[in-house]
Amino acid sequence: VAGENITAAESRIRDADIAFETAKFVRNQILVQAGTSILAQANTLPQQALALLQ
């Protein structure tokens, strides 16, 4: 019985770690996508200004 309890506890800890790491990964992916979007917008503004001057 004690061995089963230890196994169950370890399983719960590992499951919690996987959920935490998955949440961190998703958060970082969102930040990367947001940063890429901001850079793309920043690159188009000078191009639009140049087009207005031409």
Rosetta constraint file for C-alpha pairs under 8 A:
AtomPair CA 1 CA 5 HARMONIC 6.29 0.50
AtomPair CA 2 CA 6 HARMONIC 6.24 0.50
AtomPair CA 3 CA 7 HARMONIC 6.16 0.50
AtomPair CA 4 CA 8 HARMONIC 6.05 0.50
AtomPair CA 5 CA 9 HARMONIC 6.07 0.50
AtomPair CA 6 CA 10 HARMONIC 6.12 0.50
AtomPair CA 7 CA 11 HARMONIC 6.14 0.50
AtomPair CA 8 CA 12 HARMONIC 6.28 0.50
AtomPair CA 9 CA 13 HARMONIC 6.28 0.50
AtomPair CA 10 CA 14 HARMONIC 6.15 0.50
AtomPair CA 11 CA 15 HARMONIC 6.07 0.50
AtomPair CA 12 CA 16 HARMONIC 6.15 0.50
AtomPair CA 13 CA 17 HARMONIC 6.24 0.50
AtomPair CA 14 CA 18 HARMONIC 6.21 0.50
AtomPair CA 15 CA 19 HARMONIC 6.27 0.50
AtomPair CA 16 CA 20 HARMONIC 6.15 0.50
AtomPair CA 17 CA 21 HARMONIC 6.04 0.50
AtomPair CA 18 CA 22 HARMONIC 5.97 0.50
AtomPair CA 19 CA 23 HARMONIC 6.16 0.50
AtomPair CA 20 CA 24 HARMONIC 6.27 0.50
AtomPair CA 21 CA 25 HARMONIC 6.09 0.50
AtomPair CA 22 CA 26 HARMONIC 6.17 0.50
AtomPair CA 23 CA 27 HARMONIC 6.13 0.50
AtomPair CA 24 CA 28 HARMONIC 6.18 0.50
AtomPair CA 25 CA 29 HARMONIC 6.19 0.50
AtomPair CA 26 CA 30 HARMONIC 6.25 0.50
AtomPair CA 27 CA 31 HARMONIC 6.33 0.50
AtomPair CA 28 CA 32 HARMONIC 6.16 0.50
AtomPair CA 29 CA 33 HARMONIC 6.19 0.50
AtomPair CA 30 CA 34 HARMONIC 6.10 0.50
AtomPair CA 31 CA 35 HARMONIC 6.07 0.50
AtomPair CA 32 CA 36 HARMONIC 6.14 0.50
AtomPair CA 33 CA 37 HARMONIC 6.15 0.50
AtomPair CA 34 CA 38 HARMONIC 6.20 0.50
AtomPair CA 35 CA 39 HARMONIC 6.21 0.50
AtomPair CA 36 CA 40 HARMONIC 6.16 0.50
AtomPair CA 37 CA 41 HARMONIC 6.25 0.50
AtomPair CA 38 CA 42 HARMONIC 6.09 0.50
AtomPair CA 39 CA 43 HARMONIC 6.15 0.50
AtomPair CA 40 CA 44 HARMONIC 6.43 0.50
AtomPair CA 41 CA 45 HARMONIC 6.51 0.50
AtomPair CA 42 CA 46 HARMONIC 7.49 0.50
AtomPair CA 43 CA 47 HARMONIC 6.96 0.50
AtomPair CA 44 CA 48 HARMONIC 6.12 0.50
AtomPair CA 45 CA 49 HARMONIC 6.27 0.50
AtomPair CA 46 CA 50 HARMONIC 6.10 0.50
AtomPair CA 47 CA 51 HARMONIC 6.17 0.50
AtomPair CA 48 CA 52 HARMONIC 6.34 0.50
AtomPair CA 49 CA 53 HARMONIC 6.52 0.50
AtomPair CA 50 CA 54 HARMONIC 6.42 0.50
